């Protein structure tokens, strides 16, 4: 698993350590402003198959970036934007809680 976020990198690393999930991720990338480019770079660098890659975001621009990169998009409505707003970007999946992810990947 890899994180890409527009959240400032140093703050993101600090929060990952504070919340105890730093070690769950292969990479944590903050201060990312072009998420489409970042997703594409990560796919190439790690030899990930876009058809087997999920991108989770809580804003419409996250869904748009994932779609542009050719990966499966999952919109999470418990973040910054409502389910109604997120559904306008036509994600592949719309979930209200991250725990619902287990059902999707099984």
LOMIDREN-666452 format. One record per residue: x, y, z of N, C-alpha, C in turn; residue number from 1. Coordinates in Angstrom, 2 decimals, decimal comma. Layout:
REM residues N
[[X; Y; Z]; [X; Y; Z]; [X; Y; Z]; NUM]
...
END
This chain:
REM residues 106
[[0,84; -1,17; 0,00]; [0,00; 0,00; 0,00]; [0,89; 1,24; 0,00]; 1]
[[0,43; 2,24; -0,71]; [1,17; 3,49; -0,85]; [0,22; 4,65; -0,64]; 2]
[[0,67; 5,66; 0,05]; [-0,13; 6,87; 0,25]; [0,41; 7,96; -0,66]; 3]
[[-0,52; 8,66; -1,33]; [-0,19; 9,94; -1,96]; [-1,20; 10,95; -1,45]; 4]
[[-0,72; 12,11; -1,09]; [-1,58; 13,11; -0,49]; [-1,05; 14,50; -0,80]; 5]
[[-1,95; 15,46; -0,87]; [-1,53; 16,86; -1,02]; [-1,15; 17,44; 0,35]; 6]
[[-1,47; 16,72; 1,41]; [-1,11; 17,13; 2,77]; [0,41; 17,29; 2,84]; 7]
[[0,92; 18,30; 3,53]; [2,37; 18,50; 3,60]; [3,10; 17,22; 4,04]; 8]
[[4,15; 16,87; 3,31]; [4,85; 15,61; 3,51]; [5,30; 15,40; 4,96]; 9]
[[5,98; 16,38; 5,54]; [6,50; 16,22; 6,90]; [5,36; 16,00; 7,90]; 10]
[[4,28; 16,72; 7,73]; [3,11; 16,57; 8,61]; [2,49; 15,19; 8,43]; 11]
[[2,42; 14,71; 7,19]; [1,85; 13,39; 6,90]; [2,68; 12,29; 7,56]; 12]
[[3,99; 12,37; 7,47]; [4,88; 11,39; 8,11]; [4,69; 11,42; 9,62]; 13]
[[4,63; 12,61; 10,18]; [4,43; 12,77; 11,62]; [3,11; 12,12; 12,05]; 14]
[[2,04; 12,39; 11,31]; [0,73; 11,82; 11,66]; [0,71; 10,31; 11,50]; 15]
[[1,36; 9,79; 10,46]; [1,42; 8,34; 10,26]; [2,12; 7,68; 11,44]; 16]
[[3,15; 8,30; 11,95]; [3,85; 7,77; 13,12]; [2,99; 7,89; 14,38]; 17]
[[2,36; 9,05; 14,57]; [1,53; 9,28; 15,76]; [0,35; 8,31; 15,82]; 18]
[[-0,27; 8,03; 14,67]; [-1,43; 7,14; 14,64]; [-1,05; 5,66; 14,53]; 19]
[[0,23; 5,40; 14,39]; [0,71; 4,03; 14,40]; [0,51; 3,25; 13,12]; 20]
[[0,39; 3,93; 11,97]; [0,21; 3,19; 10,72]; [1,34; 3,39; 9,72]; 21]
[[2,42; 4,01; 10,14]; [3,54; 4,25; 9,24]; [4,07; 2,96; 8,62]; 22]
[[4,23; 1,92; 9,41]; [4,83; 0,67; 8,93]; [3,91; -0,16; 8,04]; 23]
[[2,67; 0,24; 7,89]; [1,75; -0,50; 7,02]; [1,92; -0,14; 5,55]; 24]
[[2,69; 0,90; 5,27]; [2,78; 1,40; 3,90]; [4,18; 1,26; 3,33]; 25]
[[4,22; 0,90; 2,07]; [5,48; 0,79; 1,34]; [6,09; 2,17; 1,11]; 26]
[[5,22; 3,13; 0,84]; [5,65; 4,52; 0,63]; [4,59; 5,44; 1,20]; 27]
[[5,02; 6,59; 1,69]; [4,11; 7,65; 2,09]; [4,62; 8,92; 1,42]; 28]
[[3,81; 9,46; 0,53]; [4,20; 10,62; -0,27]; [3,24; 11,77; -0,01]; 29]
[[3,74; 12,83; 0,58]; [2,95; 14,02; 0,82]; [3,37; 15,14; -0,11]; 30]
[[2,67; 16,25; -0,01]; [2,94; 17,44; -0,83]; [2,80; 17,14; -2,32]; 31]
[[1,89; 16,22; -2,67]; [1,66; 15,85; -4,07]; [0,54; 16,73; -4,62]; 32]
[[0,82; 17,42; -5,70]; [-0,19; 18,29; -6,28]; [-0,74; 17,77; -7,60]; 33]
[[0,00; 16,94; -8,29]; [-0,50; 16,31; -9,51]; [-0,65; 14,82; -9,23]; 34]
[[-1,82; 14,44; -8,73]; [-2,03; 13,05; -8,33]; [-2,08; 12,10; -9,52]; 35]
[[-2,55; 12,56; -10,67]; [-2,55; 11,69; -11,86]; [-1,13; 11,29; -12,20]; 36]
[[-0,24; 12,25; -12,21]; [1,17; 11,97; -12,51]; [1,77; 11,07; -11,44]; 37]
[[1,45; 11,34; -10,17]; [2,00; 10,54; -9,07]; [1,53; 9,09; -9,16]; 38]
[[0,25; 8,88; -9,46]; [-0,27; 7,52; -9,59]; [0,43; 6,81; -10,74]; 39]
[[0,55; 7,48; -11,87]; [1,22; 6,88; -13,04]; [2,67; 6,53; -12,72]; 40]
[[3,37; 7,42; -12,03]; [4,77; 7,16; -11,65]; [4,87; 5,95; -10,72]; 41]
[[3,96; 5,87; -9,76]; [3,96; 4,75; -8,81]; [3,66; 3,44; -9,53]; 42]
[[2,71; 3,46; -10,46]; [2,39; 2,25; -11,22]; [3,63; 1,75; -11,96]; 43]
[[4,30; 2,67; -12,64]; [5,47; 2,31; -13,43]; [6,63; 1,86; -12,55]; 44]
[[6,94; 2,62; -11,51]; [8,07; 2,33; -10,64]; [7,93; 0,98; -9,93]; 45]
[[6,70; 0,62; -9,58]; [6,46; -0,61; -8,82]; [5,94; -1,76; -9,68]; 46]
[[5,83; -1,50; -10,99]; [5,33; -2,50; -11,92]; [3,94; -3,02; -11,51]; 47]
[[3,09; -2,07; -11,06]; [1,71; -2,39; -10,68]; [0,84; -2,46; -11,92]; 48]
[[-0,05; -3,42; -11,96]; [-1,03; -3,54; -13,02]; [-2,19; -2,60; -12,69]; 49]
[[-2,47; -1,61; -13,54]; [-3,58; -0,69; -13,26]; [-4,91; -1,40; -13,03]; 50]
[[-5,11; -2,52; -13,69]; [-6,37; -3,26; -13,54]; [-6,48; -3,91; -12,16]; 51]
[[-5,36; -4,03; -11,46]; [-5,37; -4,63; -10,13]; [-4,99; -3,62; -9,06]; 52]
[[-5,10; -2,34; -9,41]; [-4,72; -1,27; -8,49]; [-5,95; -0,46; -8,10]; 53]
[[-6,10; -0,22; -6,81]; [-7,20; 0,58; -6,29]; [-6,65; 1,92; -5,82]; 54]
[[-7,39; 2,98; -6,10]; [-7,02; 4,29; -5,59]; [-8,22; 4,83; -4,80]; 55]
[[-7,97; 5,13; -3,54]; [-9,02; 5,59; -2,63]; [-8,81; 7,07; -2,37]; 56]
[[-9,89; 7,83; -2,50]; [-9,81; 9,26; -2,21]; [-11,12; 9,77; -1,66]; 57]
[[-11,06; 10,96; -1,08]; [-12,27; 11,53; -0,48]; [-12,71; 12,83; -1,14]; 58]
[[-12,16; 13,10; -2,33]; [-12,57; 14,29; -3,08]; [-12,73; 13,93; -4,56]; 59]
[[-13,54; 14,72; -5,25]; [-13,81; 14,43; -6,66]; [-12,53; 14,46; -7,49]; 60]
[[-11,59; 15,35; -7,15]; [-10,34; 15,37; -7,93]; [-9,53; 14,10; -7,73]; 61]
[[-9,71; 13,40; -6,60]; [-9,05; 12,11; -6,40]; [-9,62; 11,08; -7,37]; 62]
[[-10,93; 11,06; -7,50]; [-11,58; 10,13; -8,43]; [-11,12; 10,44; -9,85]; 63]
[[-11,11; 11,71; -10,20]; [-10,68; 12,11; -11,55]; [-9,23; 11,68; -11,81]; 64]
[[-8,35; 11,85; -10,82]; [-6,95; 11,46; -10,98]; [-6,82; 9,96; -11,18]; 65]
[[-7,53; 9,19; -10,38]; [-7,49; 7,74; -10,52]; [-7,99; 7,27; -11,86]; 66]
[[-9,09; 7,86; -12,32]; [-9,63; 7,51; -13,63]; [-8,64; 7,86; -14,74]; 67]
[[-8,02; 9,01; -14,63]; [-7,03; 9,42; -15,64]; [-5,83; 8,49; -15,67]; 68]
[[-5,48; 7,93; -14,52]; [-4,35; 7,01; -14,45]; [-4,75; 5,58; -14,81]; 69]
[[-6,06; 5,33; -14,99]; [-6,53; 4,02; -15,43]; [-6,66; 2,98; -14,34]; 70]
[[-6,80; 3,42; -13,09]; [-6,96; 2,48; -11,98]; [-8,41; 2,48; -11,49]; 71]
[[-8,76; 1,49; -10,69]; [-10,09; 1,43; -10,09]; [-10,18; 2,49; -9,00]; 72]
[[-11,26; 3,25; -9,01]; [-11,41; 4,35; -8,06]; [-12,45; 4,01; -7,00]; 73]
[[-12,11; 4,37; -5,79]; [-13,01; 4,20; -4,65]; [-13,12; 5,55; -3,96]; 74]
[[-14,33; 6,08; -3,91]; [-14,57; 7,35; -3,23]; [-15,04; 7,06; -1,81]; 75]
[[-14,44; 7,74; -0,86]; [-14,74; 7,57; 0,55]; [-15,48; 8,80; 1,05]; 76]
[[-16,76; 8,62; 1,39]; [-17,60; 9,78; 1,72]; [-17,50; 10,23; 3,18]; 77]
[[-16,63; 9,63; 3,97]; [-16,48; 10,09; 5,35]; [-15,35; 11,12; 5,47]; 78]
[[-14,87; 11,62; 4,35]; [-13,80; 12,61; 4,35]; [-14,33; 14,00; 4,07]; 79]
[[-13,71; 14,67; 3,12]; [-14,00; 16,08; 2,85]; [-15,29; 16,33; 2,09]; 80]
[[-15,69; 15,44; 1,19]; [-16,87; 15,71; 0,38]; [-17,96; 14,67; 0,63]; 81]
[[-19,19; 15,09; 0,41]; [-20,34; 14,23; 0,65]; [-20,46; 13,14; -0,41]; 82]
[[-21,23; 12,13; -0,09]; [-21,48; 11,04; -1,04]; [-22,12; 11,59; -2,31]; 83]
[[-23,02; 12,55; -2,16]; [-23,69; 13,13; -3,32]; [-22,68; 13,81; -4,25]; 84]
[[-21,78; 14,59; -3,68]; [-20,77; 15,28; -4,47]; [-19,82; 14,28; -5,12]; 85]
[[-19,37; 13,29; -4,35]; [-18,45; 12,29; -4,88]; [-19,08; 11,47; -6,00]; 86]
[[-20,35; 11,18; -5,89]; [-21,01; 10,37; -6,92]; [-21,06; 11,08; -8,26]; 87]
[[-20,98; 12,40; -8,25]; [-20,96; 13,17; -9,50]; [-19,73; 12,85; -10,35]; 88]
[[-18,65; 12,40; -9,71]; [-17,42; 12,08; -10,45]; [-17,40; 10,62; -10,92]; 89]
[[-18,48; 9,90; -10,65]; [-18,63; 8,51; -11,11]; [-17,49; 7,58; -10,71]; 90]
[[-17,24; 7,45; -9,40]; [-16,21; 6,50; -8,98]; [-16,67; 5,07; -9,28]; 91]
[[-15,72; 4,17; -9,35]; [-16,09; 2,76; -9,54]; [-16,86; 2,24; -8,34]; 92]
[[-16,48; 2,72; -7,16]; [-17,15; 2,34; -5,92]; [-17,26; 3,57; -5,03]; 93]
[[-18,31; 3,61; -4,24]; [-18,51; 4,68; -3,27]; [-18,76; 4,02; -1,92]; 94]
[[-17,90; 4,29; -0,95]; [-18,06; 3,72; 0,37]; [-18,15; 4,84; 1,41]; 95]
[[-18,80; 4,54; 2,53]; [-18,95; 5,56; 3,56]; [-17,97; 5,37; 4,71]; 96]
[[-17,34; 4,19; 4,76]; [-16,41; 3,89; 5,84]; [-15,29; 3,02; 5,28]; 97]
[[-14,08; 3,28; 5,70]; [-12,93; 2,53; 5,18]; [-13,06; 1,03; 5,47]; 98]
[[-13,81; 0,66; 6,50]; [-13,97; -0,76; 6,81]; [-14,71; -1,50; 5,69]; 99]
[[-15,45; -0,78; 4,87]; [-16,15; -1,40; 3,73]; [-15,18; -1,89; 2,66]; 100]
[[-13,96; -1,44; 2,72]; [-12,94; -1,84; 1,75]; [-12,71; -3,35; 1,76]; 101]
[[-12,79; -3,96; 2,92]; [-12,61; -5,41; 3,03]; [-13,56; -6,15; 2,11]; 102]
[[-14,81; -5,73; 2,04]; [-15,80; -6,39; 1,20]; [-15,45; -6,26; -0,28]; 103]
[[-14,87; -5,14; -0,66]; [-14,55; -4,92; -2,06]; [-13,36; -5,74; -2,55]; 104]
[[-12,39; -5,97; -1,68]; [-11,18; -6,66; -2,11]; [-11,24; -8,17; -1,94]; 105]
[[-12,27; -8,67; -1,29]; [-12,37; -10,12; -1,10]; [-12,81; -10,84; -2,32]; 106]
END
